[in-house]
Amino acid sequence: MNDRPNDEAMAEVFRNDQAYAVELLNSILEDGDQGELLIALRQMSKAFGGMGKIAEQTQNSRPHLYTVLSERGNPELRNFTAILAAMGLRLTVQPIGKSAPRRRPSARGRTSAVA
């Protein structure tokens, strides 16, 4: 399957609308579809300077980056965060849903001085 024309079109969209790129990545991460994530990151790499530039900024070789972002790729967290950083993005964690209860750290297990 050759998806190059689609990749080029998506790269142009990402270049022109970084907010859309962020929204798309967040949606993919929420769904948990790694294949979709890798496709989007490949397309975004074109928008943010190409694989060569991303490889240089992440201190990886181009072939390694192509492998990591391939259909069979399984990027480690450090690769994933480095790729995002090269694109001016970062991975964040937030509660699920607006009404997720906030938990306070438990004081259990701590000892207190007894006078």
Biopython code that builds the backbone (N, CA, C, O; Angstrom):
import numpy as np
from Bio.PDB.StructureBuilder import StructureBuilder

atoms = [
    (1, "MET", "N", (0.840, -1.188, 0.000)),
    (1, "MET", "CA", (0.000, 0.000, 0.000)),
    (1, "MET", "C", (0.877, 1.241, 0.000)),
    (1, "MET", "O", (1.751, 1.382, 0.856)),
    (2, "ASN", "N", (0.657, 2.131, -0.941)),
    (2, "ASN", "CA", (1.442, 3.349, -1.046)),
    (2, "ASN", "C", (0.584, 4.528, -0.614)),
    (2, "ASN", "O", (-0.368, 4.902, -1.298)),
    (3, "ASP", "N", (0.931, 5.110, 0.531)),
    (3, "ASP", "CA", (0.123, 6.218, 1.049)),
    (3, "ASP", "C", (0.876, 7.544, 0.967)),
    (3, "ASP", "O", (0.568, 8.466, 1.723)),
    (4, "ARG", "N", (1.838, 7.659, 0.084)),
    (4, "ARG", "CA", (2.642, 8.876, -0.033)),
    (4, "ARG", "C", (1.815, 10.119, -0.357)),
    (4, "ARG", "O", (2.020, 11.144, 0.293)),
    (5, "PRO", "N", (0.893, 10.092, -1.321)),
    (5, "PRO", "CA", (0.120, 11.317, -1.584)),
    (5, "PRO", "C", (-0.637, 11.791, -0.333)),
    (5, "PRO", "O", (-0.715, 12.991, -0.070)),
    (6, "ASN", "N", (-1.185, 10.854, 0.426)),
    (6, "ASN", "CA", (-1.885, 11.211, 1.655)),
    (6, "ASN", "C", (-0.907, 11.775, 2.684)),
    (6, "ASN", "O", (-1.226, 12.732, 3.389)),
    (7, "ASP", "N", (0.290, 11.177, 2.769)),
    (7, "ASP", "CA", (1.303, 11.666, 3.704)),
    (7, "ASP", "C", (1.664, 13.115, 3.399)),
    (7, "ASP", "O", (1.777, 13.942, 4.305)),
    (8, "GLU", "N", (1.842, 13.411, 2.125)),
    (8, "GLU", "CA", (2.194, 14.785, 1.730)),
    (8, "GLU", "C", (1.072, 15.761, 2.065)),
    (8, "GLU", "O", (1.326, 16.866, 2.545)),
    (9, "ALA", "N", (-0.158, 15.353, 1.812)),
    (9, "ALA", "CA", (-1.306, 16.217, 2.115)),
    (9, "ALA", "C", (-1.419, 16.466, 3.609)),
    (9, "ALA", "O", (-1.670, 17.590, 4.043)),
    (10, "MET", "N", (-1.234, 15.412, 4.394)),
    (10, "MET", "CA", (-1.317, 15.570, 5.851)),
    (10, "MET", "C", (-0.163, 16.417, 6.377)),
    (10, "MET", "O", (-0.356, 17.216, 7.293)),
    (11, "ALA", "N", (1.024, 16.258, 5.817)),
    (11, "ALA", "CA", (2.167, 17.076, 6.229)),
    (11, "ALA", "C", (1.860, 18.553, 6.018)),
    (11, "ALA", "O", (2.198, 19.390, 6.855)),
    (12, "GLU", "N", (1.222, 18.868, 4.904)),
    (12, "GLU", "CA", (0.854, 20.264, 4.632)),
    (12, "GLU", "C", (-0.164, 20.766, 5.660)),
    (12, "GLU", "O", (-0.067, 21.897, 6.136)),
    (13, "VAL", "N", (-1.132, 19.924, 5.994)),
    (13, "VAL", "CA", (-2.125, 20.296, 7.013)),
    (13, "VAL", "C", (-1.422, 20.573, 8.345)),
    (13, "VAL", "O", (-1.703, 21.579, 8.997)),
    (14, "PHE", "N", (-0.512, 19.686, 8.748)),
    (14, "PHE", "CA", (0.193, 19.854, 10.017)),
    (14, "PHE", "C", (1.070, 21.100, 10.013)),
    (14, "PHE", "O", (1.163, 21.793, 11.027)),
    (15, "ARG", "N", (1.719, 21.397, 8.875)),
    (15, "ARG", "CA", (2.550, 22.611, 8.770)),
    (15, "ARG", "C", (1.705, 23.861, 8.964)),
    (15, "ARG", "O", (2.138, 24.822, 9.601)),
    (16, "ASN", "N", (0.505, 23.840, 8.414)),
    (16, "ASN", "CA", (-0.359, 25.021, 8.458)),
    (16, "ASN", "C", (-1.188, 25.138, 9.728)),
    (16, "ASN", "O", (-1.677, 26.222, 10.046)),
    (17, "ASP", "N", (-1.355, 24.036, 10.462)),
    (17, "ASP", "CA", (-2.221, 24.058, 11.641)),
    (17, "ASP", "C", (-1.677, 23.124, 12.723)),
    (17, "ASP", "O", (-2.116, 21.982, 12.855)),
    (18, "GLN", "N", (-0.710, 23.634, 13.494)),
    (18, "GLN", "CA", (-0.102, 22.820, 14.537)),
    (18, "GLN", "C", (-1.131, 22.415, 15.596)),
    (18, "GLN", "O", (-1.014, 21.340, 16.183)),
    (19, "ALA", "N", (-2.122, 23.247, 15.844)),
    (19, "ALA", "CA", (-3.161, 22.908, 16.824)),
    (19, "ALA", "C", (-3.916, 21.654, 16.386)),
    (19, "ALA", "O", (-4.287, 20.830, 17.222)),
    (20, "TYR", "N", (-4.143, 21.508, 15.086)),
    (20, "TYR", "CA", (-4.802, 20.305, 14.582)),
    (20, "TYR", "C", (-3.924, 19.079, 14.829)),
    (20, "TYR", "O", (-4.417, 18.019, 15.213)),
    (21, "ALA", "N", (-2.618, 19.235, 14.604)),
    (21, "ALA", "CA", (-1.686, 18.123, 14.841)),
    (21, "ALA", "C", (-1.757, 17.675, 16.300)),
    (21, "ALA", "O", (-1.793, 16.479, 16.588)),
    (22, "VAL", "N", (-1.777, 18.634, 17.208)),
    (22, "VAL", "CA", (-1.859, 18.327, 18.639)),
    (22, "VAL", "C", (-3.173, 17.623, 18.950)),
    (22, "VAL", "O", (-3.191, 16.623, 19.667)),
    (23, "GLU", "N", (-4.266, 18.141, 18.415)),
    (23, "GLU", "CA", (-5.588, 17.544, 18.642)),
    (23, "GLU", "C", (-5.648, 16.112, 18.106)),
    (23, "GLU", "O", (-6.198, 15.219, 18.751)),
    (24, "LEU", "N", (-5.078, 15.910, 16.925)),
    (24, "LEU", "CA", (-5.079, 14.576, 16.335)),
    (24, "LEU", "C", (-4.264, 13.605, 17.185)),
    (24, "LEU", "O", (-4.726, 12.499, 17.468)),
    (25, "LEU", "N", (-3.063, 13.999, 17.594)),
    (25, "LEU", "CA", (-2.237, 13.121, 18.429)),
    (25, "LEU", "C", (-2.930, 12.793, 19.743)),
    (25, "LEU", "O", (-2.901, 11.644, 20.186)),
    (26, "ASN", "N", (-3.546, 13.775, 20.367)),
    (26, "ASN", "CA", (-4.269, 13.514, 21.618)),
    (26, "ASN", "C", (-5.406, 12.531, 21.407)),
    (26, "ASN", "O", (-5.635, 11.656, 22.242)),
    (27, "SER", "N", (-6.118, 12.669, 20.300)),
    (27, "SER", "CA", (-7.217, 11.757, 19.991)),
    (27, "SER", "C", (-6.697, 10.335, 19.773)),
    (27, "SER", "O", (-7.287, 9.370, 20.259)),
    (28, "ILE", "N", (-5.601, 10.215, 19.046)),
    (28, "ILE", "CA", (-5.021, 8.896, 18.792)),
    (28, "ILE", "C", (-4.532, 8.277, 20.096)),
    (28, "ILE", "O", (-4.752, 7.091, 20.340)),
    (29, "LEU", "N", (-3.870, 9.070, 20.932)),
    (29, "LEU", "CA", (-3.386, 8.555, 22.212)),
    (29, "LEU", "C", (-4.551, 8.111, 23.098)),
    (29, "LEU", "O", (-4.452, 7.108, 23.806)),
    (30, "GLU", "N", (-5.643, 8.856, 23.054)),
    (30, "GLU", "CA", (-6.825, 8.492, 23.840)),
    (30, "GLU", "C", (-7.393, 7.155, 23.372)),
    (30, "GLU", "O", (-7.822, 6.335, 24.183)),
    (31, "ASP", "N", (-7.392, 6.943, 22.051)),
    (31, "ASP", "CA", (-7.907, 5.690, 21.497)),
    (31, "ASP", "C", (-6.934, 4.530, 21.706)),
    (31, "ASP", "O", (-7.347, 3.371, 21.740)),
    (32, "GLY", "N", (-5.647, 4.840, 21.846)),
    (32, "GLY", "CA", (-4.648, 3.811, 22.084)),
    (32, "GLY", "C", (-4.250, 3.014, 20.854)),
    (32, "GLY", "O", (-3.777, 1.885, 20.986)),
    (33, "ASP", "N", (-4.428, 3.572, 19.658)),
    (33, "ASP", "CA", (-4.096, 2.862, 18.430)),
    (33, "ASP", "C", (-2.661, 3.180, 18.007)),
    (33, "ASP", "O", (-2.400, 4.223, 17.407)),
    (34, "GLN", "N", (-1.739, 2.276, 18.323)),
    (34, "GLN", "CA", (-0.326, 2.531, 18.044)),
    (34, "GLN", "C", (-0.046, 2.672, 16.555)),
    (34, "GLN", "O", (0.768, 3.505, 16.155)),
    (35, "GLY", "N", (-0.710, 1.868, 15.733)),
    (35, "GLY", "CA", (-0.510, 1.960, 14.283)),
    (35, "GLY", "C", (-0.847, 3.348, 13.762)),
    (35, "GLY", "O", (-0.097, 3.926, 12.976)),
    (36, "GLU", "N", (-1.975, 3.874, 14.204)),
    (36, "GLU", "CA", (-2.373, 5.226, 13.796)),
    (36, "GLU", "C", (-1.377, 6.264, 14.295)),
    (36, "GLU", "O", (-1.057, 7.222, 13.590)),
    (37, "LEU", "N", (-0.893, 6.065, 15.512)),
    (37, "LEU", "CA", (0.074, 6.996, 16.088)),
    (37, "LEU", "C", (1.337, 7.038, 15.243)),
    (37, "LEU", "O", (1.858, 8.116, 14.957)),
    (38, "LEU", "N", (1.834, 5.874, 14.841)),
    (38, "LEU", "CA", (3.052, 5.826, 14.050)),
    (38, "LEU", "C", (2.866, 6.469, 12.682)),
    (38, "LEU", "O", (3.766, 7.150, 12.189)),
    (39, "ILE", "N", (1.711, 6.260, 12.070)),
    (39, "ILE", "CA", (1.415, 6.902, 10.781)),
    (39, "ILE", "C", (1.409, 8.418, 10.950)),
    (39, "ILE", "O", (2.022, 9.135, 10.158)),
    (40, "ALA", "N", (0.726, 8.902, 11.969)),
    (40, "ALA", "CA", (0.645, 10.344, 12.200)),
    (40, "ALA", "C", (2.031, 10.935, 12.467)),
    (40, "ALA", "O", (2.345, 12.017, 11.972)),
    (41, "LEU", "N", (2.850, 10.243, 13.235)),
    (41, "LEU", "CA", (4.203, 10.746, 13.518)),
    (41, "LEU", "C", (5.068, 10.768, 12.257)),
    (41, "LEU", "O", (5.869, 11.684, 12.075)),
    (42, "ARG", "N", (4.915, 9.771, 11.387)),
    (42, "ARG", "CA", (5.644, 9.786, 10.109)),
    (42, "ARG", "C", (5.210, 10.985, 9.272)),
    (42, "ARG", "O", (6.042, 11.692, 8.704)),
    (43, "GLN", "N", (3.903, 11.202, 9.205)),
    (43, "GLN", "CA", (3.388, 12.330, 8.431)),
    (43, "GLN", "C", (3.837, 13.656, 9.041)),
    (43, "GLN", "O", (4.201, 14.587, 8.323)),
    (44, "MET", "N", (3.807, 13.733, 10.361)),
    (44, "MET", "CA", (4.205, 14.970, 11.034)),
    (44, "MET", "C", (5.693, 15.241, 10.873)),
    (44, "MET", "O", (6.112, 16.398, 10.821)),
    (45, "SER", "N", (6.489, 14.189, 10.795)),
    (45, "SER", "CA", (7.931, 14.401, 10.629)),
    (45, "SER", "C", (8.215, 15.154, 9.333)),
    (45, "SER", "O", (9.145, 15.957, 9.273)),
    (46, "LYS", "N", (7.429, 14.902, 8.310)),
    (46, "LYS", "CA", (7.585, 15.634, 7.050)),
    (46, "LYS", "C", (7.233, 17.104, 7.245)),
    (46, "LYS", "O", (7.873, 17.983, 6.669)),
    (47, "ALA", "N", (6.238, 17.362, 8.039)),
    (47, "ALA", "CA", (5.792, 18.734, 8.271)),
    (47, "ALA", "C", (6.791, 19.526, 9.099)),
    (47, "ALA", "O", (6.893, 20.745, 8.959)),
    (48, "PHE", "N", (7.530, 18.833, 9.963)),
    (48, "PHE", "CA", (8.434, 19.517, 10.884)),
    (48, "PHE", "C", (9.901, 19.358, 10.484)),
    (48, "PHE", "O", (10.773, 19.217, 11.341)),
    (49, "GLY", "N", (10.166, 19.382, 9.181)),
    (49, "GLY", "CA", (11.538, 19.417, 8.712)),
    (49, "GLY", "C", (12.039, 18.157, 8.045)),
    (49, "GLY", "O", (13.144, 18.154, 7.504)),
    (50, "GLY", "N", (11.268, 17.089, 8.063)),
    (50, "GLY", "CA", (11.683, 15.849, 7.426)),
    (50, "GLY", "C", (12.389, 14.902, 8.376)),
    (50, "GLY", "O", (12.803, 15.279, 9.472)),
    (51, "MET", "N", (12.515, 13.660, 7.929)),
    (51, "MET", "CA", (13.114, 12.620, 8.769)),
    (51, "MET", "C", (14.561, 12.948, 9.117)),
    (51, "MET", "O", (15.006, 12.677, 10.232)),
    (52, "GLY", "N", (15.288, 13.521, 8.184)),
    (52, "GLY", "CA", (16.685, 13.856, 8.448)),
    (52, "GLY", "C", (16.831, 14.827, 9.603)),
    (52, "GLY", "O", (17.664, 14.633, 10.488)),
    (53, "LYS", "N", (16.030, 15.857, 9.591)),
    (53, "LYS", "CA", (16.091, 16.865, 10.660)),
    (53, "LYS", "C", (15.634, 16.272, 11.993)),
    (53, "LYS", "O", (16.256, 16.511, 13.028)),
    (54, "ILE", "N", (14.553, 15.504, 11.966)),
    (54, "ILE", "CA", (14.048, 14.878, 13.194)),
    (54, "ILE", "C", (15.095, 13.900, 13.728)),
    (54, "ILE", "O", (15.335, 13.854, 14.934)),
    (55, "ALA", "N", (15.725, 13.115, 12.839)),
    (55, "ALA", "CA", (16.759, 12.168, 13.257)),
    (55, "ALA", "C", (17.912, 12.905, 13.922)),
    (55, "ALA", "O", (18.403, 12.484, 14.969)),
    (56, "GLU", "N", (18.339, 13.996, 13.317)),
    (56, "GLU", "CA", (19.438, 14.778, 13.884)),
    (56, "GLU", "C", (19.078, 15.332, 15.262)),
    (56, "GLU", "O", (19.877, 15.255, 16.196)),
    (57, "GLN", "N", (17.885, 15.887, 15.381)),
    (57, "GLN", "CA", (17.466, 16.487, 16.652)),
    (57, "GLN", "C", (17.244, 15.447, 17.748)),
    (57, "GLN", "O", (17.379, 15.752, 18.933)),
    (58, "THR", "N", (16.906, 14.221, 17.354)),
    (58, "THR", "CA", (16.682, 13.169, 18.347)),
    (58, "THR", "C", (17.931, 12.323, 18.582)),
    (58, "THR", "O", (17.922, 11.389, 19.384)),
    (59, "GLN", "N", (18.999, 12.663, 17.873)),
    (59, "GLN", "CA", (20.268, 11.937, 17.961)),
    (59, "GLN", "C", (20.093, 10.459, 17.590)),
    (59, "GLN", "O", (20.673, 9.570, 18.214)),
    (60, "ASN", "N", (19.287, 10.231, 16.570)),
    (60, "ASN", "CA", (19.091, 8.908, 15.994)),
    (60, "ASN", "C", (19.508, 8.948, 14.535)),
    (60, "ASN", "O", (19.595, 10.023, 13.941)),
    (61, "SER", "N", (19.762, 7.801, 13.964)),
    (61, "SER", "CA", (20.019, 7.748, 12.533)),
    (61, "SER", "C", (18.682, 7.753, 11.797)),
    (61, "SER", "O", (17.652, 7.376, 12.356)),
    (62, "ARG", "N", (18.712, 8.184, 10.546)),
    (62, "ARG", "CA", (17.481, 8.153, 9.744)),
    (62, "ARG", "C", (16.929, 6.744, 9.627)),
    (62, "ARG", "O", (15.727, 6.547, 9.807)),
    (63, "PRO", "N", (17.780, 5.738, 9.325)),
    (63, "PRO", "CA", (17.236, 4.377, 9.226)),
    (63, "PRO", "C", (16.569, 3.920, 10.528)),
    (63, "PRO", "O", (15.534, 3.255, 10.499)),
    (64, "HIS", "N", (17.165, 4.279, 11.667)),
    (64, "HIS", "CA", (16.562, 3.896, 12.953)),
    (64, "HIS", "C", (15.201, 4.572, 13.118)),
    (64, "HIS", "O", (14.236, 3.945, 13.556)),
    (65, "LEU", "N", (15.135, 5.831, 12.768)),
    (65, "LEU", "CA", (13.872, 6.560, 12.892)),
    (65, "LEU", "C", (12.804, 5.962, 11.977)),
    (65, "LEU", "O", (11.649, 5.818, 12.379)),
    (66, "TYR", "N", (13.189, 5.614, 10.753)),
    (66, "TYR", "CA", (12.239, 4.962, 9.850)),
    (66, "TYR", "C", (11.750, 3.639, 10.437)),
    (66, "TYR", "O", (10.570, 3.305, 10.324)),
    (67, "THR", "N", (12.655, 2.889, 11.062)),
    (67, "THR", "CA", (12.281, 1.613, 11.678)),
    (67, "THR", "C", (11.338, 1.833, 12.853)),
    (67, "THR", "O", (10.326, 1.144, 12.983)),
    (68, "VAL", "N", (11.670, 2.789, 13.701)),
    (68, "VAL", "CA", (10.859, 3.077, 14.889)),
    (68, "VAL", "C", (9.442, 3.490, 14.492)),
    (68, "VAL", "O", (8.474, 3.123, 15.157)),
    (69, "LEU", "N", (9.327, 4.254, 13.407)),
    (69, "LEU", "CA", (8.014, 4.756, 12.988)),
    (69, "LEU", "C", (7.361, 3.891, 11.907)),
    (69, "LEU", "O", (6.356, 4.292, 11.320)),
    (70, "SER", "N", (7.918, 2.713, 11.641)),
    (70, "SER", "CA", (7.333, 1.822, 10.640)),
    (70, "SER", "C", (6.101, 1.128, 11.217)),
    (70, "SER", "O", (5.796, 1.257, 12.402)),
    (71, "GLU", "N", (5.403, 0.392, 10.357)),
    (71, "GLU", "CA", (4.207, -0.334, 10.796)),
    (71, "GLU", "C", (4.520, -1.301, 11.922)),
    (71, "GLU", "O", (3.677, -1.552, 12.783)),
    (72, "ARG", "N", (5.725, -1.841, 11.919)),
    (72, "ARG", "CA", (6.127, -2.793, 12.958)),
    (72, "ARG", "C", (6.900, -2.123, 14.086)),
    (72, "ARG", "O", (7.369, -2.786, 15.012)),
    (73, "GLY", "N", (7.027, -0.817, 14.000)),
    (73, "GLY", "CA", (7.791, -0.087, 14.999)),
    (73, "GLY", "C", (7.153, -0.138, 16.379)),
    (73, "GLY", "O", (5.938, -0.271, 16.527)),
    (74, "ASN", "N", (8.003, -0.031, 17.368)),
    (74, "ASN", "CA", (7.540, -0.029, 18.746)),
    (74, "ASN", "C", (8.447, 0.929, 19.520)),
    (74, "ASN", "O", (9.322, 0.494, 20.269)),
    (75, "PRO", "N", (8.234, 2.236, 19.334)),
    (75, "PRO", "CA", (9.160, 3.198, 19.925)),
    (75, "PRO", "C", (9.148, 3.154, 21.449)),
    (75, "PRO", "O", (8.099, 3.054, 22.085)),
    (76, "GLU", "N", (10.345, 3.231, 22.007)),
    (76, "GLU", "CA", (10.458, 3.351, 23.453)),
    (76, "GLU", "C", (10.021, 4.755, 23.838)),
    (76, "GLU", "O", (9.982, 5.658, 23.002)),
    (77, "LEU", "N", (9.698, 4.924, 25.090)),
    (77, "LEU", "CA", (9.242, 6.226, 25.565)),
    (77, "LEU", "C", (10.264, 7.309, 25.262)),
    (77, "LEU", "O", (9.886, 8.408, 24.855)),
    (78, "ARG", "N", (11.555, 7.028, 25.451)),
    (78, "ARG", "CA", (12.572, 8.059, 25.207)),
    (78, "ARG", "C", (12.600, 8.463, 23.738)),
    (78, "ARG", "O", (12.815, 9.637, 23.434)),
    (79, "ASN", "N", (12.388, 7.517, 22.813)),
    (79, "ASN", "CA", (12.319, 7.864, 21.396)),
    (79, "ASN", "C", (11.074, 8.677, 21.102)),
    (79, "ASN", "O", (11.124, 9.676, 20.385)),
    (80, "PHE", "N", (9.966, 8.244, 21.659)),
    (80, "PHE", "CA", (8.692, 8.927, 21.440)),
    (80, "PHE", "C", (8.763, 10.373, 21.927)),
    (80, "PHE", "O", (8.371, 11.293, 21.209)),
    (81, "THR", "N", (9.263, 10.571, 23.146)),
    (81, "THR", "CA", (9.335, 11.935, 23.684)),
    (81, "THR", "C", (10.350, 12.779, 22.921)),
    (81, "THR", "O", (10.147, 13.981, 22.755)),
    (82, "ALA", "N", (11.446, 12.166, 22.450)),
    (82, "ALA", "CA", (12.441, 12.906, 21.669)),
    (82, "ALA", "C", (11.863, 13.339, 20.322)),
    (82, "ALA", "O", (12.112, 14.456, 19.867)),
    (83, "ILE", "N", (11.097, 12.460, 19.691)),
    (83, "ILE", "CA", (10.462, 12.799, 18.411)),
    (83, "ILE", "C", (9.478, 13.944, 18.609)),
    (83, "ILE", "O", (9.464, 14.898, 17.831)),
    (84, "LEU", "N", (8.663, 13.849, 19.642)),
    (84, "LEU", "CA", (7.716, 14.934, 19.917)),
    (84, "LEU", "C", (8.456, 16.241, 20.194)),
    (84, "LEU", "O", (8.063, 17.292, 19.688)),
    (85, "ALA", "N", (9.516, 16.185, 20.989)),
    (85, "ALA", "CA", (10.280, 17.396, 21.320)),
    (85, "ALA", "C", (10.868, 18.029, 20.059)),
    (85, "ALA", "O", (10.904, 19.253, 19.936)),
    (86, "ALA", "N", (11.326, 17.203, 19.129)),
    (86, "ALA", "CA", (11.871, 17.717, 17.874)),
    (86, "ALA", "C", (10.813, 18.452, 17.060)),
    (86, "ALA", "O", (11.131, 19.295, 16.221)),
    (87, "MET", "N", (9.544, 18.117, 17.322)),
    (87, "MET", "CA", (8.427, 18.765, 16.642)),
    (87, "MET", "C", (7.864, 19.921, 17.458)),
    (87, "MET", "O", (6.872, 20.541, 17.074)),
    (88, "GLY", "N", (8.508, 20.205, 18.590)),
    (88, "GLY", "CA", (8.030, 21.289, 19.451)),
    (88, "GLY", "C", (6.851, 20.886, 20.313)),
    (88, "GLY", "O", (6.074, 21.736, 20.748)),
    (89, "LEU", "N", (6.715, 19.588, 20.561)),
    (89, "LEU", "CA", (5.591, 19.068, 21.333)),
    (89, "LEU", "C", (6.106, 18.270, 22.520)),
    (89, "LEU", "O", (7.295, 17.958, 22.590)),
    (90, "ARG", "N", (5.224, 17.937, 23.449)),
    (90, "ARG", "CA", (5.598, 17.083, 24.571)),
    (90, "ARG", "C", (4.409, 16.241, 24.988)),
    (90, "ARG", "O", (3.254, 16.566, 24.711)),
    (91, "LEU", "N", (4.727, 15.155, 25.659)),
    (91, "LEU", "CA", (3.720, 14.239, 26.170)),
    (91, "LEU", "C", (3.334, 14.711, 27.568)),
    (91, "LEU", "O", (4.204, 15.007, 28.387)),
    (92, "THR", "N", (2.040, 14.781, 27.840)),
    (92, "THR", "CA", (1.568, 15.159, 29.169)),
    (92, "THR", "C", (0.532, 14.156, 29.638)),
    (92, "THR", "O", (-0.018, 13.388, 28.848)),
    (93, "VAL", "N", (0.279, 14.177, 30.933)),
    (93, "VAL", "CA", (-0.714, 13.289, 31.533)),
    (93, "VAL", "C", (-1.781, 14.165, 32.169)),
    (93, "VAL", "O", (-1.476, 15.181, 32.794)),
    (94, "GLN", "N", (-3.026, 13.763, 32.004)),
    (94, "GLN", "CA", (-4.127, 14.496, 32.621)),
    (94, "GLN", "C", (-5.204, 13.514, 33.029)),
    (94, "GLN", "O", (-5.262, 12.398, 32.514)),
    (95, "PRO", "N", (-6.059, 13.926, 33.955)),
    (95, "PRO", "CA", (-7.124, 13.022, 34.401)),
    (95, "PRO", "C", (-8.093, 12.708, 33.264)),
    (95, "PRO", "O", (-8.290, 13.511, 32.351)),
    (96, "ILE", "N", (-8.681, 11.543, 33.341)),
    (96, "ILE", "CA", (-9.693, 11.155, 32.362)),
    (96, "ILE", "C", (-10.981, 11.873, 32.714)),
    (96, "ILE", "O", (-11.444, 11.807, 33.853)),
    (97, "GLY", "N", (-11.555, 12.551, 31.750)),
    (97, "GLY", "CA", (-12.823, 13.249, 31.964)),
    (97, "GLY", "C", (-12.671, 14.465, 32.858)),
    (97, "GLY", "O", (-11.696, 14.590, 33.598)),
    (98, "LYS", "N", (-13.627, 15.342, 32.784)),
    (98, "LYS", "CA", (-13.586, 16.583, 33.553)),
    (98, "LYS", "C", (-13.866, 16.362, 35.026)),
    (98, "LYS", "O", (-13.371, 17.109, 35.870)),
    (99, "SER", "N", (-14.647, 15.352, 35.344)),
    (99, "SER", "CA", (-15.070, 15.176, 36.724)),
    (99, "SER", "C", (-14.258, 14.121, 37.473)),
    (99, "SER", "O", (-14.695, 13.608, 38.503)),
    (100, "ALA", "N", (-13.071, 13.801, 36.947)),
    (100, "ALA", "CA", (-12.250, 12.812, 37.641)),
    (100, "ALA", "C", (-11.843, 13.358, 39.001)),
    (100, "ALA", "O", (-11.330, 14.473, 39.094)),
    (101, "PRO", "N", (-12.068, 12.581, 40.059)),
    (101, "PRO", "CA", (-11.741, 13.073, 41.397)),
    (101, "PRO", "C", (-10.245, 13.202, 41.582)),
    (101, "PRO", "O", (-9.468, 12.377, 41.101)),
    (102, "ARG", "N", (-9.853, 14.250, 42.286)),
    (102, "ARG", "CA", (-8.442, 14.431, 42.604)),
    (102, "ARG", "C", (-8.154, 13.705, 43.894)),
    (102, "ARG", "O", (-8.881, 13.854, 44.876)),
    (103, "ARG", "N", (-7.119, 12.936, 43.894)),
    (103, "ARG", "CA", (-6.721, 12.218, 45.095)),
    (103, "ARG", "C", (-5.573, 12.957, 45.749)),
    (103, "ARG", "O", (-4.665, 13.459, 45.087)),
    (104, "ARG", "N", (-5.639, 13.006, 47.027)),
    (104, "ARG", "CA", (-4.532, 13.595, 47.762)),
    (104, "ARG", "C", (-3.566, 12.488, 48.128)),
    (104, "ARG", "O", (-3.983, 11.364, 48.406)),
    (105, "PRO", "N", (-2.300, 12.792, 48.131)),
    (105, "PRO", "CA", (-1.348, 11.763, 48.546)),
    (105, "PRO", "C", (-1.673, 11.287, 49.952)),
    (105, "PRO", "O", (-1.993, 12.093, 50.826)),
    (106, "SER", "N", (-1.592, 10.012, 50.166)),
    (106, "SER", "CA", (-1.899, 9.433, 51.464)),
    (106, "SER", "C", (-0.748, 9.657, 52.428)),
    (106, "SER", "O", (0.422, 9.565, 52.058)),
    (107, "ALA", "N", (-1.098, 9.950, 53.658)),
    (107, "ALA", "CA", (-0.084, 10.116, 54.693)),
    (107, "ALA", "C", (0.197, 8.788, 55.378)),
    (107, "ALA", "O", (1.048, 8.713, 56.265)),
    (108, "ARG", "N", (-0.515, 7.733, 54.971)),
    (108, "ARG", "CA", (-0.313, 6.410, 55.570)),
    (108, "ARG", "C", (1.119, 5.958, 55.349)),
    (108, "ARG", "O", (1.742, 6.249, 54.328)),
    (109, "GLY", "N", (1.599, 5.262, 56.308)),
    (109, "GLY", "CA", (2.958, 4.761, 56.181)),
    (109, "GLY", "C", (3.988, 5.701, 56.747)),
    (109, "GLY", "O", (5.132, 5.310, 56.979)),
    (110, "ARG", "N", (3.599, 6.924, 56.968)),
    (110, "ARG", "CA", (4.530, 7.879, 57.554)),
    (110, "ARG", "C", (4.483, 7.734, 59.072)),
    (110, "ARG", "O", (3.423, 7.502, 59.652)),
    (111, "THR", "N", (5.589, 7.866, 59.673)),
    (111, "THR", "CA", (5.592, 7.804, 61.147)),
    (111, "THR", "C", (5.672, 9.228, 61.684)),
    (111, "THR", "O", (6.302, 10.103, 61.090)),
    (112, "SER", "N", (5.051, 9.425, 62.765)),
    (112, "SER", "CA", (5.109, 10.741, 63.395)),
    (112, "SER", "C", (5.839, 10.609, 64.723)),
    (112, "SER", "O", (5.793, 9.571, 65.384)),
    (113, "ALA", "N", (6.487, 11.650, 65.077)),
    (113, "ALA", "CA", (7.230, 11.634, 66.354)),
    (113, "ALA", "C", (6.254, 11.641, 67.498)),
    (113, "ALA", "O", (5.262, 12.369, 67.485)),
    (114, "VAL", "N", (6.542, 10.825, 68.487)),
    (114, "VAL", "CA", (5.709, 10.750, 69.677)),
    (114, "VAL", "C", (6.464, 11.423, 70.802)),
    (114, "VAL", "O", (7.633, 11.124, 71.046)),
    (115, "ALA", "N", (5.790, 12.335, 71.489)),
    (115, "ALA", "CA", (6.464, 13.058, 72.571)),
    (115, "ALA", "C", (6.277, 12.364, 73.892)),
    (115, "ALA", "O", (6.777, 12.835, 74.914)),
]
sb = StructureBuilder()
sb.init_structure("model")
sb.init_model(0)
sb.init_chain("A")
sb.init_seg("    ")
for serial, (resi, resn, name, xyz) in enumerate(atoms, 1):
    if name == "N":
        sb.init_residue(resn, " ", resi, " ")
    sb.init_atom(name, np.array(xyz, "f"), 0.0, 1.0, " ", f" {name:<3s}", serial, name[0])
structure = sb.get_structure()
